[in-house]
Amino acid sequence: MKNKKPHLKSHLKLLTCAVAVGLCSQASAGLNLYDKDETTFSTDGLINTFYVNSQIDDVDNTLDRSQSRVKMGFLPNYIGFNFGKQVDDLKLGARSSFWVSVNDANTNLTSTGIDVRQFYGTVDGEWGQILIGKDFSLFGRSNILGDELLLGYGQVGTDGLVDGQGVSFGNIGTGYLYPFPNAQITYRTPTSNGFQLAIGLMDPSKSSAGSEESAPRVEAELTFATQLSENVPLKAWVSGMAQSSDSGSADVDSSGVAYGVNIKVSDISITASGFSANGVGTAGLANLVTSDSADVDGYLVQASYTMGNERLVASYGENSGGTTAATNDLDAQNTAVAWFHTVNNNLKLVAEYDRTESDARETDTVALGAVLTW
């Protein structure tokens, strides 16, 4: 094993405060607060907490330890609000969601962080939908939303994830990149024969504090859904992004493609996804653009089996590549198994085991927790 690259830890504070992705569809349908005169207002939310023990075996023996924590999982706790109103032929909508870290910091206990990851409006018509505001970006979006362990815990391969105030990484860095929330203008076509295309202009990421971006980042995603037979639904997707950033000393051209497929046969679900990108960080964009010669690739394969109230998941993912051309070998893998028990429509119990391996460290993590949604 090689020594851990020092620049990775410098990114952890940024990453861990932003690493999570919101799915109101992962919760129950939400609670209607108002429904009158073709106007609706509803709320949804998620609260989760895990007991976690991580066994760390580092190339530096002085870093070996057994660490127990009580923390939230891959998703932060959040509350969301949704608005809808029919005006003639247009459907107007809006969503805001507020994400809360319940984790205690290493040195500043009760330092709860609150982050706004979604604050956008939509206009829907026969021609499709326009979204304006802040939402998760399109590149790699379906890769992470399709993760069978989204309501679980995930990998904590570095000290900043084991002890930090932020969330665990799920399979970020071991199977996919993170679609950071971005200010955007996005158009979605109507669904036709199972296909839907989304194209968005995103606020660009910076390669340095004083870099120049003469055009927004362009991202797109094509999704497809069909029924192969009565009990065999299939979903597939492909997404991409491109942007340029000029720091004065160098031009950084960032680009990437992500893809995946999910098929369900009776109670079995199989998902395979992957990506290839350059000019991005190991976790994604958002102030992590470094060099267009820095390549990173990854894939994730998962299978789940549902039997009544029980769902069993097996998962393996890995990333290879780095954040700069000089350190282009920050490889990491995560192998996980998990059990989800549905108590009722609003409450799940979770037991999960993860083994995360990198050039410098092996981390074995056991997480036991509960997820409450509405």
Buried (B, 14 or more C-beta within 10 A) or exposed (E): EEEBBEBBEEBBEBBBBBBBBBBBEBBBEBEEEEEEEEEBBBBBBBBBBBEBEBBBBBBEEEEEEEBEBEBBBBBBBBBBBBBBBEEEEEBBBBBBBBBBBBBBBEEEEEEEBEBEBBBBBBBBEEEBBBBBBBBBBBBBBBBBBBBBBBBBBBBBBBBBBBBBBBBBBBBBBBBBBBBBBBBBBBBBBEEEEEBBBBBBBBBBBBBBEEBBBEEBBBBBBBBBBEEEEEEEBBBBBBBBBBBBBBBEEBBBBBBBBBBBBBBBEEEEBBBBBBBBBBBBBBBBBBBBBBBBBBBBBBBBBBBBEBEEEEBBBBBBBBBBBBBBEEBBEBBBBBBBBBBBBBEEEEEBBBBBBBBBBBBBBBBBBBBBBBBBBB
